[in-house]
Amino acid sequence: MLYPLKRHVVLTLSMILFQKRINAAPRGGAVSSCQKQRPCRKLVIFMDNNHEESLFAVQRRSGDIRTTVYWELSSAKGNAETSDDIHRMDQRDIAEAAAMLRNGGTVAFPTETVYGLGADARNTQAVEAVFAAKGRPSDNPLIVHIADLDALDELVTEVHPVAVALMEAYWPGPLTLVLPLRPDVLSPLVSAGLDTVGVRIPDHPVARALIRAAGCPVAAPSANRSGRPSPTLASHVMDDLTGYIGGVLDGGAAGVGLESTVVQVQPDGSVSVLRPGGITAEQLSAVSGAGTVDSTSAEALDFTRKEAASMPSDAAGLNAADGELPASAADKNPAPRAPGMKYTHYAPRGWLGVVRGSSPLRVAERAASLLQAAQLNGEITGLLLFDEHIALYPAVPAACVTSLGSLDSPEEAARSLYAALRRFDEAGATYILAEACPVTGLGAAIMNRLMKAAGGTLIDAG
């Protein structure tokens, strides 16, 4: 039995919800625990339909959803490693979330990459609710998540032998394969009207348990407002989507921290990388063979790079928060084969530029100079850098300074990136600079996300 809650807007819950101080909410909102026998494990958050200051006031609400259910799973505390463990400890919560999916609802859930916003991929109304909640462009296809290989035959017409080899090597895992789609098995919104679909098996016990219990393929983009940094914690999902989705399964922090690599195997067996991610080009080549991996497709629909000496205060034309190319550029590009190819993604609310140069010292000097000028201009500044370069900057180079860790540990940078970008939002940063990193290995995916977040804005330090 759920205890009744006052109906108020809750815009930010993370600091309250996840520190267990659930006795007040920002802006007059109120939340309460629901079940005495399991305090704080399940909540219902209500949204005021008429509140005009909501982050989503300009977006259509998804159906008649009035509440967002929050389930805190035991795995959020690191107590589960396999699907059997998850079912044993959290069977009821996952069953409730699965029923929500079967009934056409939307549920955010953890994967090894980032949190996904799931819906029954066969149900057009459910998929529409995902697009509406995110404010996502309708020509941006969704990735379909399945629990095991048996479900693949129902979705696709054929699988190239190289694709089979990649599945054997990296499924379950952060690899999405774009495959020929069977007619009339999925909502046309999932594939954006294309004849292909991206499919993967997530390497997360909660995700697979949920998909298995739902009994349907689950279309799931990242569970964030379109264009914003992807969520690696349930609190990020709540910040962005409370009141606009049916529920959130909290399974703890995502492991990889970046979305899956998306590839398409060509008829000749070569592998086109449509989006870099958790599986590197080097790992793909180890399976498909030397010289068979082509990463140029990942950049084919990127923004034209904007060389910039500084960030003018009137940078409205770069508005990364819009999440779209300028209309003239967008009109020239076809619908992308995979997510993350056409639009600005992952962006903080403040302006962001990526600084590269011939040496770390040149980058630091240029960035420090630009940050100082921005501060004098009244900007709240932010700096994203690597541990090795901290000593190259003044003592306080920006109002908010965040490190992605060591350049020698790109895995740490990948796990930290989206949370770092959200940290700038928490600090109210309006002008942010990020150091570039080498584009080898996982660095290629990190730079892809940084350039997308910056809307293509690259500052050359010489």
C-alpha positions in Angstrom: 0.0 0.0 0.0 1.4 3.4 -1.0 1.2 6.2 1.4 -0.4 9.3 -0.1 1.9 12.2 -1.1 1.3 15.8 -1.6 1.2 16.8 -5.3 4.0 19.3 -5.9 6.7 19.7 -8.5 10.0 18.0 -7.6 12.7 19.3 -9.9 15.8 18.0 -8.2 15.8 14.9 -5.9 19.3 13.6 -5.9 20.7 15.2 -2.8 17.6 14.4 -0.8 16.7 11.0 -2.2 20.1 9.4 -2.2 21.2 10.7 1.2 18.0 9.3 2.8 16.8 12.7 4.0 13.4 12.4 2.5 11.5 14.9 4.5 11.6 17.9 2.2 12.1 18.7 -1.5 13.3 21.7 -3.5 10.8 24.4 -4.4 8.2 23.4 -1.9 8.0 19.8 -3.2 7.5 16.9 -0.8 8.3 13.2 -1.0 7.8 10.4 1.4 8.7 6.8 1.9 6.0 4.4 0.9 6.5 1.0 2.6 7.2 0.7 6.3 8.8 -2.7 5.9 11.3 -1.5 3.4 11.9 2.2 4.1 13.2 4.4 1.3 13.3 1.6 -1.2 10.3 2.6 -3.1 8.9 6.1 -3.6 6.3 7.7 -5.7 7.0 11.3 -6.9 4.1 13.4 -8.0 4.2 16.3 -10.6 1.8 19.2 -10.7 0.4 19.1 -14.3 -0.2 22.9 -14.3 3.1 24.1 -13.0 4.6 26.4 -15.6 8.2 26.4 -14.4 8.9 22.8 -15.0 12.0 22.0 -17.0 9.6 20.3 -19.4 7.0 22.9 -19.6 7.7 23.2 -23.4 7.4 19.5 -24.0 4.4 17.3 -24.3 3.9 15.1 -21.3 4.0 11.4 -22.1 0.4 10.2 -21.9 -1.4 10.3 -18.6 1.6 9.6 -16.3 1.2 11.4 -13.0 3.8 9.6 -10.9 7.3 8.3 -11.2 8.0 5.2 -9.1 11.5 4.7 -7.7 12.8 1.3 -6.8 16.1 1.0 -4.9 17.5 -2.4 -5.6 19.9 -4.3 -3.3 22.4 -4.3 -6.2 22.7 -0.6 -5.8 24.8 -1.4 -2.7 26.9 -3.8 -4.7 25.4 -7.0 -3.3 24.5 -8.7 -6.6 26.7 -9.9 -9.5 24.4 -12.2 -11.5 20.8 -12.3 -12.7 20.1 -15.1 -10.1 21.3 -12.8 -7.3 19.1 -9.9 -8.6 16.0 -12.1 -8.8 16.6 -13.5 -5.4 16.9 -10.1 -3.7 14.8 -7.8 -5.8 12.3 -10.0 -7.7 9.2 -8.1 -6.7 10.6 -4.7 -7.7 11.8 -6.0 -11.1 8.4 -7.7 -11.7 6.6 -4.5 -11.0 8.9 -2.6 -13.5 8.5 -5.4 -16.1 4.7 -5.2 -15.7 4.9 -1.4 -16.3 6.8 -2.1 -19.6 4.3 -4.7 -20.7 1.5 -2.3 -20.1 3.0 0.4 -22.3 4.9 2.3 -19.6 8.4 3.7 -19.5 11.0 2.5 -17.1 14.6 3.8 -16.6 17.0 1.0 -15.7 20.8 0.5 -15.3 23.1 -1.0 -17.8 26.9 -1.4 -17.8 27.1 1.7 -20.0 24.6 4.4 -18.8 21.0 4.3 -17.6 18.5 3.6 -20.3 14.9 4.7 -20.7 13.0 1.6 -21.8 9.8 0.9 -23.5 8.3 -2.1 -25.4 9.9 -1.8 -28.8 6.8 -3.2 -30.4 4.4 -0.7 -28.9 4.3 2.6 -30.9 2.5 4.5 -28.1 5.1 3.4 -25.6 8.0 4.4 -27.9 6.3 7.7 -28.5 6.3 8.3 -24.7 10.1 7.8 -24.7 10.5 10.4 -27.4 8.1 12.8 -25.6 9.8 12.4 -22.2 13.2 13.1 -23.7 12.3 15.7 -26.2 14.2 13.5 -28.7 14.2 14.2 -32.5 12.0 11.5 -34.2 14.7 10.7 -36.9 17.1 9.5 -34.2 16.8 5.7 -34.1 16.7 3.7 -30.8 18.8 0.8 -29.8 16.8 -2.4 -29.0 18.0 -4.4 -25.9 17.4 -8.1 -25.7 18.2 -10.6 -22.9 19.7 -13.4 -25.0 20.5 -14.5 -28.5 17.3 -16.4 -28.9 15.4 -13.2 -29.2 17.5 -12.0 -32.1 16.0 -14.2 -34.8 12.6 -12.6 -34.2 14.0 -9.2 -35.0 16.4 -9.5 -37.9 16.6 -11.2 -41.2 20.3 -12.2 -41.4 23.5 -11.8 -39.5 26.9 -11.6 -41.3 29.5 -14.1 -40.0 31.7 -11.2 -38.9 28.8 -9.9 -36.9 28.4 -13.3 -35.3 32.0 -13.3 -34.3 31.7 -9.9 -32.7 28.6 -11.1 -30.8 30.5 -14.1 -29.5 33.4 -11.9 -28.4 31.6 -8.9 -26.9 28.0 -9.9 -26.0 26.8 -9.4 -23.4 28.5 -6.0 -23.5 28.8 -2.5 -24.7 28.5 -3.3 -28.4 25.5 -2.5 -30.6 25.2 -4.2 -34.1 23.1 -2.6 -36.8 21.3 -5.4 -38.6 18.6 -5.9 -41.3 15.2 -5.5 -39.6 12.4 -7.9 -40.2 9.3 -6.1 -41.5 6.5 -5.3 -39.0 8.1 -6.7 -35.9 8.9 -3.4 -34.2 7.4 0.1 -34.0 8.6 2.1 -37.0 9.7 4.8 -34.6 12.4 2.5 -33.2 14.2 2.4 -36.6 13.3 5.9 -37.6 11.8 4.4 -40.8 15.0 2.6 -41.8 15.4 -1.0 -42.8 17.9 -1.7 -40.1 17.9 -1.8 -36.3 20.6 -1.5 -33.7 20.6 -4.5 -31.2 22.6 -5.4 -28.2 22.6 -7.6 -25.1 23.5 -5.5 -22.0 26.1 -6.8 -19.6 24.2 -5.9 -16.5 22.2 -8.3 -14.4 19.3 -5.9 -13.6 18.9 -5.0 -17.3 18.8 -8.6 -18.4 16.5 -9.6 -15.6 14.1 -6.7 -16.4 14.0 -7.6 -20.2 13.5 -11.2 -19.5 10.6 -10.5 -17.0 9.0 -8.1 -19.4 9.0 -10.7 -22.2 9.6 -8.1 -25.0 12.4 -6.4 -26.8 13.1 -3.1 -25.0 13.9 0.1 -27.0 16.1 2.2 -24.7 18.0 5.4 -25.4 19.8 7.0 -22.5 17.5 8.1 -19.7 18.1 11.9 -19.9 16.6 14.9 -21.5 17.8 14.9 -25.1 21.1 16.8 -25.6 22.0 16.6 -21.9 24.8 14.5 -20.4 23.9 10.9 -20.2 23.0 9.5 -16.7 25.4 7.2 -14.9 23.4 7.3 -11.7 19.7 7.0 -10.9 19.9 10.4 -9.4 20.8 11.8 -12.8 17.6 10.2 -14.2 15.5 11.7 -11.5 17.0 15.2 -12.0 16.0 15.1 -15.7 12.9 13.0 -16.0 10.9 12.9 -12.7 7.2 13.0 -13.5 7.7 12.3 -17.2 8.5 8.5 -17.0 6.8 5.7 -15.2 9.6 4.4 -13.0 13.3 4.2 -12.2 15.1 1.1 -11.2 18.2 2.1 -9.1 20.9 -0.5 -9.6 23.8 1.7 -8.6 26.4 3.4 -10.8 27.0 2.4 -14.4 30.4 0.7 -14.9 31.6 1.8 -18.3 30.1 5.3 -18.2 29.9 5.8 -22.0 27.3 4.4 -24.4 27.9 1.3 -26.4 30.0 1.2 -29.6 27.7 1.0 -32.6 28.9 -0.8 -35.7 27.5 -2.1 -39.0 29.2 -5.0 -40.8 29.3 -4.4 -44.5 28.8 -7.2 -47.1 32.6 -7.5 -47.6 33.1 -8.1 -43.9 34.5 -4.7 -43.1 33.2 -3.1 -39.9 31.9 0.5 -40.0 32.0 2.3 -36.6 28.9 4.5 -36.5 29.5 5.6 -32.9 32.6 4.9 -30.8 32.0 3.6 -27.3 32.9 1.0 -24.7 34.4 -1.4 -27.3 37.4 0.2 -29.0 38.5 0.0 -32.6 41.4 -2.1 -31.5 39.1 -4.6 -29.9 37.0 -4.8 -33.0 40.0 -5.4 -35.2 41.2 -8.2 -32.9 38.0 -10.1 -34.0 37.4 -8.9 -37.6 41.0 -8.7 -38.7 43.6 -6.0 -39.3 42.6 -3.2 -41.6 38.9 -4.1 -41.6 37.6 -1.5 -39.2 36.6 1.9 -40.6 35.9 4.6 -38.0 35.3 7.4 -40.5 31.5 6.8 -40.4 31.5 7.9 -36.8 32.4 11.4 -37.8 30.5 11.6 -41.1 27.5 13.4 -39.7 29.3 15.4 -37.0 29.1 19.1 -36.7 31.5 21.0 -38.9 34.3 21.9 -36.5 34.2 25.5 -35.4 37.7 26.9 -34.7 37.3 29.4 -32.0 39.8 31.7 -30.3 37.4 32.5 -27.5 33.8 32.2 -26.4 31.9 35.4 -27.1 29.1 36.1 -24.7 26.7 36.2 -27.7 27.4 32.6 -28.7 23.7 31.9 -29.2 24.4 30.4 -32.5 26.3 27.6 -30.8 23.4 26.8 -28.4 24.4 23.3 -27.5 21.4 22.9 -25.2 19.1 22.9 -28.3 20.3 19.4 -29.1 20.1 20.0 -32.9 22.1 21.1 -35.8 21.2 24.4 -37.4 18.3 23.8 -39.7 20.3 24.3 -42.9 22.9 21.7 -41.9 20.4 19.2 -40.5 18.3 19.3 -43.7 21.3 18.2 -45.7 22.0 15.1 -43.7 19.9 11.8 -43.9 18.4 10.1 -41.0 21.3 8.5 -39.0 21.8 4.8 -38.9 22.6 5.0 -35.2 22.1 7.3 -32.2 24.7 10.0 -31.5 25.5 10.7 -35.2 23.6 13.8 -36.1 22.7 16.0 -33.1 24.5 17.7 -30.2 24.5 15.4 -27.3 25.8 15.2 -23.7 26.0 19.0 -23.3 26.1 20.9 -20.0 23.9 23.9 -19.8 26.8 26.3 -20.0 28.9 27.0 -23.1 31.6 24.3 -23.7 34.8 24.4 -25.8 37.5 21.7 -26.2 41.1 23.0 -26.1 43.8 21.1 -28.0 47.4 22.1 -28.7 50.9 20.9 -29.5 51.8 20.4 -25.8 50.0 20.2 -22.5 51.7 23.5 -21.5 50.3 25.3 -24.6 46.8 24.0 -23.8 47.0 25.1 -20.1 48.3 28.5 -21.0 45.6 29.1 -23.5 42.8 27.7 -21.3 44.0 29.7 -18.3 44.0 32.9 -20.4 40.5 32.3 -21.7 39.1 31.4 -18.3 40.5 34.6 -16.8 39.0 36.7 -19.5 35.7 35.0 -19.1 35.7 35.6 -15.3 36.4 39.3 -15.9 33.4 39.3 -18.3 31.2 38.0 -15.5 31.1 34.3 -16.5 31.0 31.5 -14.0 33.9 29.4 -15.2 34.6 25.6 -15.3 37.6 23.6 -16.3 37.7 19.9 -17.1 41.3 18.5 -17.2 43.5 15.5 -16.4 45.6 14.9 -13.3 48.9 15.2 -15.1 48.2 18.8 -16.1 46.9 20.3 -12.8 50.3 21.8 -11.9 50.4 23.6 -15.2 47.5 25.9 -14.2 47.2 28.8 -11.7 46.1 27.8 -8.2 42.5 28.6 -8.9 42.0 28.6 -12.7 38.2 28.4 -12.6 35.3 28.5 -10.2 34.7 24.8 -10.8 37.6 22.5 -11.6 37.1 18.8 -12.3 39.6 16.2 -13.2 38.8 13.1 -15.3 41.7 11.3 -13.6 44.9 10.2 -15.2 45.5 10.1 -19.0 46.9 6.6 -18.3 43.5 5.4 -17.2 41.0 6.3 -19.9 38.5 3.9 -18.2 38.4 6.2 -15.2 37.8 9.2 -17.5 35.0 7.4 -19.3 33.3 6.6 -16.0 33.6 10.1 -14.8 32.8 12.2 -17.9 29.1 12.6 -17.7 29.0 13.1 -14.0 31.7 15.8 -14.4 29.6 17.6 -17.0 26.6 17.5 -14.7 28.8 18.9 -11.9 29.3 22.1 -13.9 25.6 22.5 -14.0 25.4 22.1 -10.3 28.0 24.9 -10.0 26.0 27.1 -12.4 29.0 27.3 -14.8 28.3 29.4 -17.9 31.7 29.1 -19.6 33.5 25.7 -19.6 36.8 24.6 -21.1 37.8 20.9 -21.5 41.2 19.5 -22.3 41.4 17.3 -25.4 42.8 13.8 -25.0 44.5 11.3 -27.3 42.0 9.6 -29.7 43.5 6.1 -29.3 41.7 3.3 -27.7 38.9 4.5 -25.4 40.1 8.0 -25.9 38.3 8.1 -29.3 35.0 7.6 -27.5 35.8 10.2 -24.9 36.7 12.8 -27.5 33.7 12.0 -29.5 31.5 12.7 -26.5 33.4 15.9 -25.7 33.1 17.2 -29.2 29.4 16.4 -29.3 28.9 18.1 -26.0 30.8 21.2 -27.3 28.7 21.3 -30.5 31.9 20.8 -32.5 33.7 23.8 -30.9 37.4 23.3 -30.9 39.9 25.8 -29.6 43.4 25.4 -31.1 46.1 26.5 -28.6 48.9 26.2 -31.2 
